[in-house]
Amino acid sequence: PFQAQIRRGDMIIRKRLAVGHRSGNMKKMTQHNQKGFATLMAVLIVGAVGAAFAVSFLNKGIQSSKNTISIQHAYQSKLLADQCAELGLQEIRNVTTYVGSGSSSNAAGTCTYEVVELGGNRRNITGIGKSGDATKKVLVEIDGINPEILIISWREVL
């Protein structure tokens, strides 16, 4: 660096002429800016990866909740199908010659039943339960009515 002297009264002020000094500062500032830029990019990349993980976990949580609701609806629709099959059985208990259909609903969903005569004392009761998007169907096969109702099969069908 060059120095210059300026005289003001009795004081001599020395001033550096920063011809070479200034370019050294510029190099340091450029290196410092590059380090800062690299740090900023690293923070942004880590933040983006963290955000991606967070979104992924949230998505899995939402999907898990949807699956839980679907399972609950499937369970409720099976209970509703059984409920309507019981209603069909009650109709046969009330009137042994009963053939027909009916329905029921509650906060969980709806169900319908149909009693079909197969000849003699044989009957089939079909119960269908619906809850949310789930539908379940049961088939009850009856082989006798008097003196008691004889159920030979009670199963879920497609």
C-alpha positions in Angstrom: 0.0 0.0 0.0 1.1 3.5 -0.7 1.1 6.2 1.9 0.5 9.9 1.5 1.1 12.6 3.9 -1.2 15.5 4.3 -0.2 18.5 6.4 -2.8 20.3 8.4 -1.4 22.8 10.8 1.2 21.1 12.9 -0.3 17.6 12.3 0.8 15.3 9.6 -1.9 12.8 8.6 -0.8 9.7 6.9 -3.3 8.2 4.6 -3.0 4.9 3.0 -3.7 4.7 -0.6 -5.5 1.4 -0.9 -4.6 0.5 -4.4 -3.4 -3.0 -3.5 -5.1 -3.1 -0.2 -8.6 -2.7 -1.7 -8.2 -5.6 -4.0 -7.2 -7.8 -1.1 -10.4 -6.8 0.7 -12.4 -7.6 -2.4 -10.9 -11.1 -2.5 -11.7 -11.6 1.2 -15.2 -10.3 0.7 -15.7 -12.5 -2.4 -14.5 -15.6 -0.5 -16.6 -14.6 2.5 -19.7 -14.2 0.2 -19.0 -17.5 -1.4 -18.9 -19.2 2.0 -22.1 -17.5 3.0 -23.8 -18.5 -0.2 -22.7 -22.1 0.3 -24.0 -22.0 3.9 -27.3 -20.5 2.7 -27.7 -23.2 0.0 -26.9 -26.0 2.5 -29.5 -24.6 4.9 -32.1 -24.4 2.1 -31.4 -28.0 1.0 -31.6 -29.3 4.5 -34.8 -27.3 5.0 -36.3 -28.7 1.8 -35.4 -32.3 2.8 -36.9 -31.7 6.2 -40.1 -30.3 4.7 -40.3 -33.3 2.3 -40.1 -35.7 5.3 -42.7 -33.7 7.2 -45.1 -33.8 4.2 -44.5 -37.5 3.8 -45.3 -38.2 7.5 -48.4 -36.1 7.3 -49.5 -37.9 4.2 -49.0 -41.3 5.9 -51.0 -40.1 8.9 -53.9 -38.9 6.7 -53.8 -42.2 4.8 -53.8 -44.1 8.1 -56.8 -42.1 9.3 -58.7 -42.9 6.1 -57.9 -46.6 6.5 -59.2 -46.5 10.1 -62.4 -44.9 8.9 -62.9 -47.5 6.1 -62.3 -50.4 8.6 -64.9 -48.8 11.0 -67.4 -48.5 8.2 -66.9 -52.1 7.1 -67.4 -53.3 10.7 -70.5 -51.1 11.1 -72.0 -52.3 7.8 -71.6 -56.0 8.9 -73.3 -55.2 12.2 -76.1 -53.5 10.2 -76.5 -56.5 7.9 -76.8 -58.8 10.9 -79.3 -56.4 12.5 -81.5 -56.6 9.5 -81.2 -60.3 9.3 -82.4 -60.4 12.9 -85.4 -58.2 11.9 -86.2 -60.7 9.2 -86.1 -63.5 11.8 -88.4 -61.5 14.1 -90.9 -61.1 11.3 -90.9 -64.9 10.8 -91.3 -65.4 14.6 -94.3 -63.1 14.5 -95.9 -64.6 11.3 -94.6 -68.0 10.3 -95.7 -67.5 6.7 -94.0 -64.1 6.4 -92.3 -63.3 3.0 -91.2 -59.8 2.2 -88.7 -57.1 2.9 -88.0 -54.2 5.2 -85.4 -51.7 6.2 -83.9 -49.9 9.2 -81.6 -47.0 9.7 -79.6 -45.3 12.5 -76.7 -43.0 12.9 -74.2 -45.7 11.8 -76.0 -46.3 8.5 -78.8 -48.2 6.9 -79.8 -51.8 6.3 -82.4 -53.8 4.3 -83.6 -57.4 4.6 -85.5 -59.7 2.4 -87.2 -63.0 3.4 -87.7 -65.4 0.5 -89.6 -68.7 0.8 -87.8 -71.7 -0.8 -90.7 -74.2 -0.2 -92.2 -75.7 2.9 -90.6 -74.3 6.0 -87.4 -73.3 4.2 -86.5 -69.6 4.0 -83.6 -67.4 3.1 -83.0 -64.1 4.7 -80.7 -61.7 3.0 -79.5 -58.7 5.1 -77.6 -55.8 3.5 -75.9 -53.2 5.7 -74.4 -49.9 4.4 -72.2 -47.5 6.4 -70.2 -44.8 4.6 -68.7 -46.4 1.4 -68.9 -49.9 2.9 -71.6 -52.5 2.1 -71.8 -55.9 3.7 -74.3 -58.7 3.0 -75.3 -61.7 5.0 -77.3 -64.8 4.1 -79.3 -66.7 6.7 -80.6 -70.1 5.6 -83.6 -71.5 7.6 -84.6 -75.2 7.3 -87.5 -75.2 9.7 -89.9 -72.8 11.4 -92.2 -74.9 13.7 -91.9 -75.4 16.6 -88.6 -73.4 16.5 -86.7 -71.6 13.8 -83.9 -73.9 12.6 -81.0 -71.8 11.2 -78.6 -74.0 9.2 -76.3 -71.3 8.0 -75.5 -67.6 8.8 -72.7 -66.3 6.7 -71.4 -63.2 5.0 -71.7 -63.3 1.2 -70.4 -61.2 -1.6 
